[in-house]
Amino acid sequence: MTNQLSDFRFTVNPETTASIHDDGIVIFYTGNGRLYASNETGARIWRGVEQQLPLAAIAEEISSGHQITQTSAREQVVHFLRELERHTLIQRKAES
C-alpha cells in the first residue's frame, strides 16, 4: 500500500447499517447480506469513522479510553480500519 492510512479519513459505506450497544457493534452490509460484529473498541472506532475523524483523533480516543499507549492504540485502529475497508464497510476519503 503506497498511501499511509494517516493520509485519509474514512466514510461509512452507505450500504451499511450499524447498531451500537454497550457490548459493541453489529454492522449489516446490504451489499453482501452479511453481519459483522465487534467489541466496544470497534464501536468507538466506528463512531470515529461516522464522525469522519482523522486517524490520530480516533487513536487518541482509544488510548485515553483504555489507558494504553498512543502507539498501541494507533496499531489497533489501523488494523481495524484495514479490516473494515477490506470488507467494504468503509471507504477512503482523501484529506483536503
Residue, then its C-alpha position, 0 to 999 in steps of 0.5 A: m500500500t503506497n498511501q499511509l492510512s494517516d493520509f485519509r479519513f474514512t466514510v461509512n459505506p452507505e450500504t451499511t447499517a450499524s447498531i451500537h450497544d454497550d457490548g459493541i457493534v453489529i454492522f449489516y452490509t446490504g451489499n453482501g447480506r452479511l453481519y459483522a460484529s465487534n467489541e466496544t473498541g470497534a464501536r468507538i472506532w466506528r463512531g470515529v469513522e461516522q464522525q469522519l475523524p482523522l486517524a490520530a483523533i480516533a487513536e487518541e480516543i482509544s488510548s485515553g479510553h483504555q489507558i494504553t499507549q498512543t502507539s498501541a492504540r494507533e496499531q489497533v485502529v489501523h488494523f481495524l480500519r484495514e479490516l473494515e475497508r477490506h470488507t467494504l464497510i468503509q471507504r477512503k476519503a482523501e484529506s483536503 
